[in-house]
Amino acid sequence: MFWQISTTLDGFMEGPNRELNSTAQVADNDFDRYARNMLGSIDTIVLGRKTYELFAGYWPNATGPDADKINELPKVVFSKTLKTVTWNNARLAGEDVTREISELKSQPGKDIAVFGSAGLASTFMRLGLIDEYRVLVTPFVLGVGKQAFKGIADRIDLKLVKATSWSTGIVVLYYHPA
């Protein structure tokens, strides 16, 4: 299971008013190639409530091959407040986070992607459930906003396994737990 997060150079995933324009990926050939390959490598999407609501408000009305793929993939939503989810192929996760992820990982198939969902990802980090971190660093310094790695009390050692840069100045860093 990998966690994919877009951050500014100073580590913010969104601005102080939840705006994403500073961390949003610029659609170019590099991003399109990355998205196509990444979406082809997964068969399940895991989301926290806030990211689910953001995605479910956008993707069902979007068009194109990426939208088609995202809309058809199974989605597992972790939430303490939602009672139902309505997006195609989405379901609410059980309360036992470790059990839910262990069951997903034990199924045959492709990779599992966690998008955004920093609060949920911090829980996964503390439980040692993330196998790969994909940090897409945008060439901005925001100065203020929501930190991508907030809520981590203990050090987590990572090993850089790959880094790529795009023409837009975005750098994609791939880490595995050390």
C-alpha positions in Angstrom: 0.0 0.0 0.0 1.3 3.4 -0.9 0.4 6.9 0.3 0.5 9.6 -2.3 0.6 13.2 -1.1 1.3 16.5 -2.8 3.1 19.1 -0.7 4.8 22.4 -1.1 8.5 22.6 -0.6 7.9 23.6 3.1 5.6 20.6 3.7 2.1 21.9 3.4 -0.6 19.9 1.6 -3.1 22.7 1.5 -3.4 26.4 2.3 -4.8 27.8 5.6 -8.3 27.9 4.1 -8.1 24.4 2.7 -7.2 25.7 -0.8 -5.3 23.3 -3.0 -4.0 25.6 -5.6 -0.5 25.7 -4.2 -0.1 21.9 -4.2 -2.3 20.9 -7.2 -0.5 19.1 -9.9 0.0 20.9 -13.2 -1.4 18.7 -16.0 1.5 18.2 -18.3 3.0 15.2 -20.1 5.0 14.1 -17.1 2.0 14.2 -14.8 -0.3 12.5 -17.4 2.2 9.7 -17.8 2.7 9.3 -14.0 -1.1 9.3 -13.4 -1.8 6.8 -16.2 1.0 4.4 -14.9 0.0 4.8 -11.3 -3.7 4.2 -11.9 -2.8 1.1 -13.9 -0.9 -0.2 -11.0 -3.7 -0.1 -8.4 -6.9 -1.9 -7.9 -8.2 -0.2 -4.7 -8.3 3.4 -3.4 -8.3 4.2 0.3 -9.6 7.6 1.4 -10.3 9.5 4.6 -13.6 11.3 4.9 -12.4 14.8 3.8 -10.6 13.5 0.7 -13.5 11.2 -0.1 -15.9 14.2 0.0 -13.5 16.2 -2.2 -13.1 13.4 -4.7 -16.7 12.3 -4.7 -17.6 15.9 -5.5 -15.3 16.0 -8.5 -14.6 12.7 -10.1 -18.1 11.4 -10.9 -18.6 14.4 -13.2 -15.1 14.4 -14.7 -14.4 12.9 -18.1 -11.5 11.1 -19.7 -9.5 7.9 -19.1 -8.3 8.9 -15.6 -11.8 9.8 -14.5 -13.2 6.6 -15.9 -10.5 4.5 -14.1 -10.9 6.3 -10.7 -14.7 6.1 -10.9 -14.6 2.3 -11.6 -12.0 1.4 -9.0 -13.2 0.1 -5.6 -12.9 2.7 -2.9 -12.7 2.1 0.8 -13.6 5.1 3.0 -12.5 5.5 6.6 -14.8 7.8 8.6 -16.2 8.1 12.1 -19.0 10.4 10.9 -20.3 9.2 7.6 -23.1 6.7 7.7 -23.2 6.0 3.9 -21.1 6.7 0.8 -22.7 7.1 -2.6 -19.8 7.2 -5.0 -19.6 4.3 -7.5 -17.8 1.3 -6.0 -17.3 3.0 -2.6 -17.8 1.4 0.8 -17.2 2.4 4.4 -14.4 0.6 6.2 -14.8 -1.3 9.4 -13.8 0.3 12.7 -10.7 -1.9 13.1 -8.1 0.0 10.9 -5.4 -2.7 11.1 -7.8 -5.5 10.4 -9.3 -3.7 7.4 -6.0 -2.9 5.8 -4.6 -6.3 6.5 -7.6 -7.9 4.8 -7.2 -5.6 1.8 -3.4 -6.4 1.6 -4.1 -10.1 1.8 -6.2 -10.1 -1.3 -4.6 -10.9 -4.6 -4.3 -8.2 -7.2 -2.6 -4.9 -7.7 -1.4 -2.2 -5.3 -3.6 -0.1 -2.9 -3.4 3.6 -3.1 -4.1 6.1 -0.3 -4.6 9.6 -1.7 -4.2 12.7 0.5 -6.1 11.9 3.7 -3.2 13.1 6.0 -5.1 12.3 9.2 -5.8 8.7 8.1 -2.3 8.4 6.7 -0.8 9.4 10.1 -2.8 6.6 11.7 -1.5 4.2 9.1 2.1 5.5 9.7 1.8 4.9 13.5 0.6 1.4 12.8 3.3 0.6 10.3 0.8 -0.1 7.5 2.3 2.1 4.7 4.7 0.2 2.4 5.7 3.2 0.2 5.4 7.0 0.5 5.1 8.9 -2.7 5.6 12.6 -2.0 5.0 15.0 -4.9 6.8 18.1 -4.0 5.7 21.3 -5.8 8.1 24.2 -6.3 6.4 26.6 -3.9 7.0 27.8 -0.4 3.6 28.5 1.2 4.6 29.5 4.7 1.3 28.5 6.3 -1.4 25.8 5.8 -2.1 22.2 6.7 1.0 20.1 7.3 1.2 16.8 5.4 2.9 15.0 8.2 1.0 16.4 11.2 0.3 14.3 14.2 3.4 12.1 14.1 4.9 11.9 17.5 7.7 9.4 16.9 10.4 9.4 14.3 9.7 7.3 11.3 12.9 6.4 9.3 12.5 6.1 5.6 14.8 5.1 2.8 14.7 6.9 -0.6 14.2 4.3 -3.3 13.5 6.6 -6.3 13.3 10.2 -7.3 12.1 11.8 -10.5 11.7 15.4 -11.6 9.2 16.8 -14.0 9.5 19.8 -16.4 7.1 21.8 -14.1 9.7 21.6 -11.3 7.7 19.0 -9.4 9.9 16.3 -7.8 8.4 12.9 -7.0 10.1 11.1 -4.0 9.5 7.4 -3.4 10.3 6.2 0.1 10.1 2.8 1.8 10.1 2.3 5.6 13.8 1.8 6.6 
